[in-house]
Amino acid sequence: MKESIQKLTPYVPEKPLATLKSELGLDRLVRLSANENPYGTSPKVALAVKNWDFNQSNRYPDGDATALRQAIATQQQVDPAQLVFSVGLDEMIVMVSRTFLAPGDQVLVSAPTFSEYGLHAEIEGARLVSVPTLANDHVDFQALAQKLTPAVKMVWLCNPNNPTGTVETLVDLEAFVQQVPAETMVLIDEAYLDFVPNAAAVSALQLPRRYPNVVVMRTFSKAYGLANFRVGYAVFSKRYAPIMQSVRLPYNLNSLTQVAALAAVQDQAFVHQTVAKNAAERDNWQQFFQAQGIQADESAANFIFFHYPQADQLADYLLHHGYSLRTGLRPDWLRLTIGTAADGAQLRALIKAYAE
Ligand SMILES: *Cc1c(COP(=O)(O)O)cnc(C)c1O
């Protein structure tokens, strides 16, 4: 066994909701710990899945995901050849780590951020170098740039960042990219970009065209409500896309996934509704935290990161009242997925009651 694997602390996935619910003896449990879409999935996806020809089950899927590729290329104004698909962005994180890292390399992140970047760096025998965020939890680009050495092979930038929800401007991102050596990869994870006000102006999707070492990633798991189907993609420069295609398993996306994602792309009304409802409820939460004197990061995503003394006790209280929040990301901070307006009102009443 690889030495790096022997010392690994595993990623703990969410328990199935039904299991947790019966363990707690609850009638209703709302998971607000995984940043899932609380409004479900587009009904057009359900229709497309139902209409899928089951007689194709014995055939391998389209390894190029041709229809989905074309639809996304048109939507995002990138060349179809720049797109690489993965089984959720999780798999893309594995693929790029596997491709660009060797034992002894360094991976640079702004911390706190998504733990899988570090996990897969470790599996490849690379070392994670973390630069703390600024006081307002934005990226400290200056400190990050100071850590750039020839040993650093990858820099992860999650924008908006999980778990802080903070978003960096495209101007700042590009200014940072210009300081990174051409042989160091910059991976921009835009899993939550759809939720950002004026998202198109913030997205880095066009950067790989001008900076071959930049990669931009998207997923269908969040705003598109397709977490169960496991589909994500990345936009690479023409230099790296063919390399990634040779690392990718040839049939990683099954046909049902391709059909579901295509229908989801074609129903932008569903995404717009999700984004609008999330923005309204995000405002309610930010106002609530301000009124309660609770320190919270300014979020551009579908979750909010907030400080609470003995946060784990609050999380436990809320869990026993039917709401699960994400703990363990920073001492005395919790990450709350923004849910429906009804759940938000109930949860805010619970937090108020707990404080009294
Ligand atoms: C949820 C999430 C992903 C990946 O989700 P998939 O379901 O694997 O597509 C990637 N990056 C961040 C920051 C996330 O929060």
The ligand as a Tripos MOL2 file, in Angstrom:
@<TRIPOS>MOLECULE
LIG
   15    15     1     0     0
SMALL
NO_CHARGES

@<TRIPOS>ATOM
      1 C1        -20.2950   20.1290   -3.6560 C.3       1 LIG1
      2 C2        -18.9520   20.5440   -4.0930 C.ar      1 LIG1
      3 C3        -18.2670   19.9350   -5.1510 C.ar      1 LIG1
      4 C4        -18.5740   18.6690   -5.8220 C.3       1 LIG1
      5 O1        -19.7620   18.2060   -5.8830 O.3       1 LIG1
      6 P1        -20.0850   17.0000   -6.8620 P.3       1 LIG1
      7 O2        -21.3910   16.5790   -6.3440 O.co2     1 LIG1
      8 O3        -19.0250   15.9520   -6.7160 O.co2     1 LIG1
      9 O4        -20.1190   17.5800   -8.2230 O.co2     1 LIG1
     10 C5        -17.0790   20.4670   -5.5800 C.ar      1 LIG1
     11 N1        -16.5430   21.5260   -4.9980 N.ar      1 LIG1
     12 C6        -17.1390   22.1150   -3.9700 C.ar      1 LIG1
     13 C7        -16.4900   23.2770   -3.3610 C.3       1 LIG1
     14 C8        -18.3430   21.6400   -3.4690 C.ar      1 LIG1
     15 O5        -18.8850   22.2150   -2.3950 O.3       1 LIG1
@<TRIPOS>BOND
     1     1     2 1
     2     2     3 ar
     3     2    14 ar
     4     3     4 1
     5     3    10 ar
     6     4     5 1
     7     5     6 1
     8     6     7 2
     9     6     8 1
    10     6     9 1
    11    10    11 ar
    12    11    12 ar
    13    12    13 1
    14    12    14 ar
    15    14    15 1
@<TRIPOS>SUBSTRUCTURE
     1 LIG1         1 GROUP 0 **** ****
